[in-house]
Amino acid sequence: MDNSSVTVFDPDGDVHLLVFDNHSGQSGDEATQKTFLVSSKAMSLASDVWKAMFNGHFREAQQPSGTNQQREVSFPDDDARALEILLNIAHMRYDLVPQKLSFSRLVQVTVATDKYGATKLLRPWYKAWMGDVMYLLTRPGHEEWLWIAWELGQTETFKTLVSHLVRVTWVDKDGCLRNSENKVLYPCADSVRLPADIAEHIIAFQKRATRRLCSTYYDLLEEYVSKALNSDTRCRNGDYSERVSCDAVAYGSLGFSLRKLKIPAEKNERRDHLAMSIPTLAQRVKEIHVESHRHQGSRRCANFAVDAEVFAKASKILKEFEPPLLDMYHRHLDRQAEILGVVTR
């Protein structure tokens, strides 16, 4: 092996790690291969996963024929630059550990620590790294901040991001979760790293919120129909004929308003996802306008107050729109916080 092509982490190392530079613009066999000369002892102390690998429990560990040769271990799926940071830490080459990381690099580093159970290695650096990219927390295209918070035990940041994503993401007709810039985040976006099941959790909460918002006017539509079938009216002003006329005007204007706002006007059109974010749907619901019959003497009937009723219900739903975190998320975040010495309340 050409020593000039080898990055030496330990001159007395006993293992050659074969990794691929994912930033070379190539993939597969054509990707740029890098070789790291490392100490299996140092890596075993840093990670139980690496320890198991070097004890022969992983087929990746191969001992070449001959004597006095380093074993070769292939890491084909890992980001070479992220792995290099972890190896510098594991080999106590702290002067080579960067003081700042880009957002994408921090994502890759935390992907690697999660994979190899090496989160503890980041303890002296993770706060500074997070601080440098905190300004990207809620910007579109940086949804993987959720993964960073997940791996680094940042409970409050995680809760903030889940709440934010529930509000700004939406689900298209194919069931794909998209951000505010129309980028697919789930399920067909392999390049976007999110914690397990979190996208499903967000989508499920959005479904419930959509149903509640739609019920604000579905209930009204059903009330009008039910009363009509029972020779009754919602309006209570004037004689029966005048009340029927008032309800008919209100029912028709409600349906027209829904069509104009592009939200389903019939219950058989009801869908859990309407290709819009929850705040957008709530705003459209609050813009519903219902006309009523002009009663003699300018008397106002129950139909006159429909707009205000719907507005108040939609506003209440939006105000209460806070997704709860499942116990499994709390347990994981608490465990990661303990590993990193994060002080929690």
N, C-alpha and C positions, 0 to 999 in steps of 0.2 A: 504493500500500500504506500502511495506517495504521501510522506509525512507533511508535505506542504499543503495538502488538502485536508488535513486533520486539525480540528480545533481541540486543543489540549486543556482539559479541566484539571487533570492530575497527571503529571509526568510518569508516575508509577501506576497509572490506571490499568485495570485488567479487563475492561470491556470497551468495545467499539460500538457506539450507537449509530445506526444508519437512519438518517432522517431526510426528509425532502422539504426543500424550500418552496412553500406554497405561494410565495410572492414572486416567483421567477417568471410567471406568465405562462407556465406549462403545467401539465398534469400527468399523472401516471408514470410510465417508465421514462418519459422524456423530461420529467421534472428534475431540477438541479438537486443532486444528492449531496448531503453534507455528512461528514463523519465526526463524531465527538468521542474523544478518548476520556473515559470517566472511571471513577472508582465505584465498584459495586458496593463496597462497604459504606461509602458516603451516601450513596443513593438509598441503600437499605435503611440507614438511620433516618433519612428524610421522609420515607414513604413505605408503609407496609405493603402496598401494591408492588412497588419496585423490589422490596425484599422477597416477596413470594416469587417474583419473576426470576430473580437471580438464584433462588433456591431450587430452580428447575421445575416449578409448578406451571410455568408458562412455556409454550412451545416456541416463543420468540427467541428464547435464550439458546443459542447454538454454539457449541464448542468446536472450533475448527480442528481439523486433523493436524497432528504435529505437536511439538512441544513449544513452550514459551510463547504461545500466541494468545492474543486477547480474544475473548468470546465476542461474537457479533450479535447484536440485538437490533432488529428492524422496527422502527417506529414510523410506519408509512402514513399513518393518519393524523399525526400530530403536527402542529405549527412549529417549525424549526426555531423561529425567533422567540416564541413564548417558552419553548422547552429550554432554550439557551439561558433565559433568565432564571428559571427554576434550578437549572444545573449550577449556575454561578452561585446561587444561594446555598445549595446543598454542599458545594465544595468550598464554602466560606470565601469565595472571591467577591466579597461585598463591594469592593471598589468598582467592579464592573456591572453592578446592578443599577439600572437607570433610575434617576430620581423622578423622572416624569415618563408617563406612558400615554400614547394616543388612546382614544376610545376603543378603536378596533383591537389594539394590542392588549388592552386590559381585558377585553372580552376573551381573547384567545388564552391569556394567562389563567384566567379563572376557569375556563373550560378545562385546561390542563390540570389545575389543582383539584378540580372536582373529579376528573377521571382517575387521577392517581392518589387521591386522598392526601394531598399535600398542602392543604389550605394553611396549615400552621406556618409554613415557610414565609408567608407574606406578611406576617405580623408587624415587622418594623416599617413596612413600606406602603401598605394598602391605603392608609388614610390620606397620605399625600397624593397617591395615584388617583384616588377617587375625587379629591378636592380639585385636581386639575381639569377634570371633565364634568364636574357637577353642573356647569352651565348648560350642558346638553341634556339634562335630565328628562325634560318633557318635549324636546324637539322631535318632530317627525323624522324617522329614519334612525333613531337611537333607542328603539324599544328594547334593545338588548341590555339597557341599563337595568331592566328587571332581573335579568340573569346575574348581573354583577351584584346587585343587592341581595339576591338569593344566596349566592355562593359566599358572600362576605358577611352574612348575618346582620344586614341592615334592615331591621324590622320596619321602622318608621318610613324609610325611603321606599321599601317594598310596598307598604300600604298606600303611600302617596301615588306610586306608579300604577298600581292596580286600579285605584279609584280614577286616575287620569285616563288610563286606557279604556276602561269601561265607558267613559264619556266620549272619547274622540274616535274610537274605532267603530266599524260597522261591518255587517255581514252581507255579502252579495248573494245573488240568487243561487249560486253554486255552493253556498255554505262556507266560502272562504272569508276569513277575518282580514280586513284591510285597515290600514291607517288613514289619516286625514289626507295623505298624498296619493291614496289609491294603491299603495304597495301591499302585496299579499304578505301577511304575517303567519297565517296558519290556514289549512294544514299542509299546503303544497309549497312551503318555503323552507327548504332544507338549510338554506344559508342563514336563517334567522334563528338564533339560539334563545329559547325561552324555557323557563322551568317546566318540568313535567306537569301536564294537566292544567296549567294555568290558563291557556287559551280556552279550553273547554269550560273552565270556571267562569271566565269573562263572558263567553257566549251564553252560557246558561243564565247568568244574571241579567244579561241584556234581553233575553227572551221573556223573563218574568216582568221586567220593566216595560217592555213593549206591550205585553198583554194588559198590564195595569193601565197604561196610557190609552190604549185602544178601548178599554172598557168604559172610559169616561164618556164616550159618545155612543158606543154600542148599546150601553144600558138605556140611553135616551131613545135610540132608534127602536129598541125592543119595547120600551114603554109606550111609545106612540102606537105601534102596531097592536100591542096587547089591548090597549084601551079601545082602539077602533074596533077590534074583533068583538069586544064586549059592550059595544054601543056606549062607550064612555069617552071622556076627553081629558087631556091634561089641563087644558084651558078651563077656567071656571067663570069667565065673564060672559054675559049675554045669554041668549037662548041657545038651545041645543045646536041649531043650524049654524049660528055664529061661532059657537065653540068648535064645531067640526071644521069649519072653514079656517079658523085660527090654527088648529093643530095641523091641518093640511099644508098651510103656508109654512109653518115652522118645520115640519118634517121634510118638505121639499127643499127648503133653503138649507137645511142641515146637510142633506145629501149632496146638494150642489156645492156647498162649501168644502165638503170632504173631497169631492172630485177635483175641485180647483186646487186644493192643497196637496193632491196626489197621495192621499191615504185612503185605504179601503172603505167604501161606503156600505158594503154588504157583508154580513157575517161569513158567508161562504167564501169571501175573498180574504178572510183573516189569515195573516201569516205571522210567524214569530219574528221574522226579519223583514224590514221594509226598505233595505238598501239605503239606510240613513242612520246617523248616530242618534242616540237617545235624546240628547239636548235638541237636535234638529226636529225630531218627531214631537217632542214636548212643545217646542215653539210653534209648530204648525197646529197642534191641537189647541193651543191657547189662542190661535188666530181664527178659530172656527166662529162663524157668524150665523146667527139664526134670526130670521125675520118672524114677526108675529102680526096677527090681524090688527088693524087699526080700529079699536073698539070706540064706540060713541063716548064722548066725554073724556077722551084721552085716558081711559082706564087701562092700567097695565095688568097683564095676566101673568100666569106662571111661565109662559113661553118667553116673555120679555127678559126673564132672568137667566135663560139657558146659557148665554155667553159667559156670564159671570160664574155660573156653577161649574162649567167645564174648565174655565181658566183657573179657578180656585183648586179644583181637583188635580189638574196637571201640575200646578205650582207645588202643591203638597207632595206629590209623587216625586218630583224632581228634587225637592228639598230633602226628602228621605232617601235619596238615591245614593246609598253608600254600601258597596259590596262588603259583606263580612268575609274575614279570612278563615279558611278551614283550619281545624286543629293540626292537620298534617303540615301545613305551612308554618304555623307557629312553632311546632316541635323542631322542624328543620332549621328555621332561623335562629331559634334559641341555641341549638346545638352548634351551629356555625359561629354564633356570637361568643359562645364559651371557648371555642377553639382559638379565636382571635383575641380573646380578652376584652371583648366589647362590653362596656358598662351598660346594662339595661335596667329599666325601672321596674 
